Amino acid sequence: MATIVLEHIKKTFGQGPSVVDDFSIEVADGELVVLFGPSGCGKTTTLRMIAGLEPATGGSISIGDRCVESSGNMPRVNISPAKRNVAMVFQNQALYPHLDVFDNIAFGLKMRGMEQAEIEQRVSETVELLGLGPLIHRRPNRLSGGQRQRVALGRALVRRADVYLMDEPLSSLDGPLRDNLRHEIRRLHDRLGLTMLWVTHNAEEAMALADRIVVMRQEVSQDNITGGVQQIDTPAAIYESPANRFVAAMIGRPGINVMSGTLYTNGNRLDFNGKTLVVPGIDSIYPKLKEYVRQAIAAGIRPEDVTIVPEHQKIASNEYAIEGQVDSVECFGRECMIYMGGIDGTILETGFDAKSERLEKQELFAVRRQSDPSLMPAHGEKVQLVIDPHRLLFFDRETGKTIV
Ligand code: ATP
């Protein structure tokens, strides 16, 4: 296996705007890095540049200790895709319909002129690794979607490439099949020590798989595209300390509740939308917050950091509660999501929806809680939503950056 180093890579198509702009990362040997972001943010283009299928407009790419691509101000290097020893797996990968599983996996090795004995050994190992043994003589039209993707993965693994580039390999699969294959690929990755770059716009998949996530964004206005890499870190660090409002809303399902309001601080007191929140040591927790006094800011709280309390129950003087009214409830067995309306302050967004690939701007505030029927508020009931002050995040209204 090998490292992947991207240094200031850029890509523009023709005279158009940059679709990848100044992206740098060092992917360690054996690391699994997920490129995550909405449609059109440059994830596939980045993989294609690494594979050599798309020339970079600027910057350099190294695989192991070899520079495979460099352009812009640097001397031009452009190693052909076949010589990069990179394997790519796509969504809905086409298999050869007239070949069975064995021959589909063996095809690339035969093309390279490998000896038959070695081919048989490699394919047998791969087939066993992926649990494809009983299917070895079947053609693709007699395989399920999950089995076909497993064969596509086998074709990549059998090559023993230096790095693996996975472009939404599971997105054509649903439900448990998708979860199982994801789990299996992560196990294979760990067992074989693969260096992997994985593209997805599914936050759950990114969180479950990644050693590190690159959160990407691309916003298209009339003739301009802005955005780029928003944050690179471990899933836990991105969840706990998102760099900005966009990242906070993208990670987590449903995403963070973000409300707008005006901020006043006074000692340990923080007034937001006319409600007072007492946060002991607020200066040391959010030292920069005082710079935003009397300004409109955005405050975010995740659905799991809110407790629902009946309307007339007295809450402690150091607790911060907002009022809400139950709009709808979705139960998922052990836990449920309760969506609240009638919240003070505008709700700016409640997260990224992978289906519509947009940040949702519904006027509902999401609360996650255990499904205990005796504690479940009724539809339309007015309640208090007690917010854990230590879990609040504050964002600059103009730039969206997290205030720390
Ligand atoms: P998705 O999740 O939908 O696959 P993505 O994040 O992988 O999206 P890319 O496919 O990398 O996004 O595309 C990034 C941008 O580059 C898009 O705006 C796309 O329209 C543009 N683009 C991609 N390929 C070309 C091309 N060959 N010519 C012109 N523009 C292109």
Residues whose N, C-alpha, C, O or C-beta is under 5 A from the ligand:
A	BS01	ATP	F13 V19 P38 S39 G40 C41 G42 K43 T44 T45
